[in-house]
Amino acid sequence: MSEGGADRSFISVVIEYAIIFVIAFALAYLLQNFVFGNFVIRQHSMEPNFYEYDRVFINRLVYKFSDPKQGDIVILVDPMGSQDDFIKRIIAGPNDTFEMRNGVVYVNDKKISEPYIARDKSVDTIGPIRIGQGEFFVMGDNRTVSQDSRRFGPVKKSEILGKVMVIWWPLSHARSPY
């Protein structure tokens, strides 16, 4: 084999690796920004189910094809305008009526079971509030500290970034929240 052939072979290998690297980088970028997401929890509003600095993966595509359902845990843009994203639970959806009486939540006049909420239950009385088309009422599981739809109102579906699929860090907290 001539020296020129070896150079061409080396160059072709470098080009192949460069192409593989660019494709892998582009694929990772697309998956992270359009299919899955990685988020760090920065609030106490979902304790005892999610803690500050837990890391979660979300599915960004699921709500492109369906609506969030009651009980889904979602990441959403802060409706109050800060740079932090929020983690909340869907409590009521489009055309539902939300009401809270002495800390007990009713959707369409039916008490909902909430075994996931923190022991320090809220004693708020709110509503009834009719949820509009394409809107969702969200609340944190730690009701006494959560900034949620009780404060900023229902959120639009477009403000929901995705559904939480798994807590992956720290490993001692790793699990599916469902």
NORCOR-V120083 format. One record per residue. N is the residue number from 1. RES is the residue in one letter. PHI is phi in whole degrees, -180 to 180 (none if undefined). D_CENTER is the distance of its C-alpha to the mean C-alpha in Angstrom with 1 decimal. Layout:
N_RES_PHI_D_CENTER, N_RES_PHI_D_CENTER
This chain:
1_M_none_57.7, 2_S_-80_58.3, 3_E_-63_56.6, 4_G_-63_55.2, 5_G_-65_53.6, 6_A_-66_51.9, 7_D_-64_50.5, 8_R_-64_49.2, 9_S_-65_47.6, 10_F_-63_46.0, 11_I_-64_44.7, 12_S_-66_43.4, 13_V_-67_41.5, 14_V_-61_40.0, 15_I_-64_39.0, 16_E_-61_37.5, 17_Y_-64_35.4, 18_A_-63_34.4, 19_I_-65_33.3, 20_I_-61_31.3, 21_F_-62_29.6, 22_V_-64_28.8, 23_I_-65_27.4, 24_A_-63_25.3, 25_F_-64_23.9, 26_A_-63_23.3, 27_L_-63_21.6, 28_A_-61_19.3, 29_Y_-62_18.5, 30_L_-64_17.8, 31_L_-62_15.6, 32_Q_-65_13.5, 33_N_-96_13.3, 34_F_-127_13.4, 35_V_-116_12.4, 36_F_-121_10.2, 37_G_-143_8.5, 38_N_-118_9.2, 39_F_-129_7.9, 40_V_-104_10.3, 41_I_-73_9.8, 42_R_-122_12.4, 43_Q_-135_13.1, 44_H_-104_14.8, 45_S_-71_13.3, 46_M_-113_11.8, 47_E_-66_15.0, 48_P_-96_16.6, 49_N_-93_13.6, 50_F_-137_11.7, 51_Y_-114_14.0, 52_E_-54_14.3, 53_Y_78_14.3, 54_D_-62_12.5, 55_R_-114_10.9, 56_V_-129_8.1, 57_F_-100_8.0, 58_I_-120_5.6, 59_N_-99_7.8, 60_R_-83_8.3, 61_L_-88_11.4, 62_V_-54_11.0, 63_Y_-89_10.9, 64_K_-77_13.7, 65_F_-116_15.9, 66_S_-155_14.9, 67_D_-93_13.5, 68_P_-59_10.8, 69_K_-113_12.9, 70_Q_-54_13.8, 71_G_98_12.2, 72_D_-63_8.9, 73_I_-103_6.1, 74_V_-129_3.2, 75_I_-103_2.4, 76_L_-137_6.0, 77_V_-67_9.3, 78_D_-63_11.6, 79_P_-65_14.0, 80_M_-91_16.8, 81_G_97_16.9, 82_S_-74_16.3, 83_Q_-83_15.0, 84_D_-82_12.2, 85_D_-88_8.5, 86_F_-106_7.6, 87_I_-114_5.7, 88_K_-147_7.5, 89_R_-110_9.0, 90_I_-73_10.5, 91_I_-106_14.2, 92_A_-146_16.1, 93_G_-118_16.1, 94_P_-54_18.6, 95_N_69_22.2, 96_D_-81_21.4, 97_T_-114_23.1, 98_F_-99_21.4, 99_E_-150_23.7, 100_M_-128_23.8, 101_R_-121_27.2, 102_N_51_27.9, 103_G_86_24.3, 104_V_-97_24.3, 105_V_-93_21.8, 106_Y_-124_23.3, 107_V_-122_21.9, 108_N_55_24.9, 109_D_65_27.3, 110_K_-115_26.0, 111_K_-64_24.9, 112_I_-100_21.6, 113_S_-78_21.5, 114_E_-132_19.0, 115_P_-69_20.0, 116_Y_-89_16.7, 117_I_-77_17.6, 118_A_-65_19.4, 119_R_-64_23.2, 120_D_-75_23.7, 121_K_-78_23.1, 122_S_-69_23.2, 123_V_-116_26.4, 124_D_-63_25.2, 125_T_-125_26.7, 126_I_-141_25.0, 127_G_93_25.7, 128_P_-75_26.1, 129_I_-124_23.6, 130_R_-86_23.5, 131_I_-86_20.2, 132_G_-77_21.0, 133_Q_-62_20.5, 134_G_75_17.2, 135_E_-121_15.7, 136_F_-141_13.6, 137_F_-96_14.3, 138_V_-119_11.5, 139_M_-144_12.7, 140_G_-84_12.2, 141_D_-74_14.0, 142_N_-97_16.4, 143_R_-60_17.9, 144_T_-73_20.7, 145_V_-117_18.7, 146_S_-74_15.5, 147_Q_-93_15.4, 148_D_-147_14.0, 149_S_-61_15.4, 150_R_-65_18.6, 151_R_-99_19.1, 152_F_-107_17.7, 153_G_83_17.9, 154_P_-61_15.8, 155_V_-107_13.2, 156_K_-78_13.9, 157_K_-57_12.1, 158_S_-66_12.5, 159_E_-86_10.5, 160_I_-89_7.2, 161_L_-83_6.0, 162_G_167_4.6, 163_K_-97_4.5, 164_V_-68_4.5, 165_M_-106_8.2, 166_V_-159_10.0, 167_I_-89_10.9, 168_W_-115_13.5, 169_W_-152_15.1, 170_P_-69_17.4, 171_L_-58_19.0, 172_S_-66_20.2, 173_H_-103_16.7, 174_A_-60_15.8, 175_R_-179_14.9, 176_S_-86_12.8, 177_P_-79_11.5, 178_Y_-110_13.2
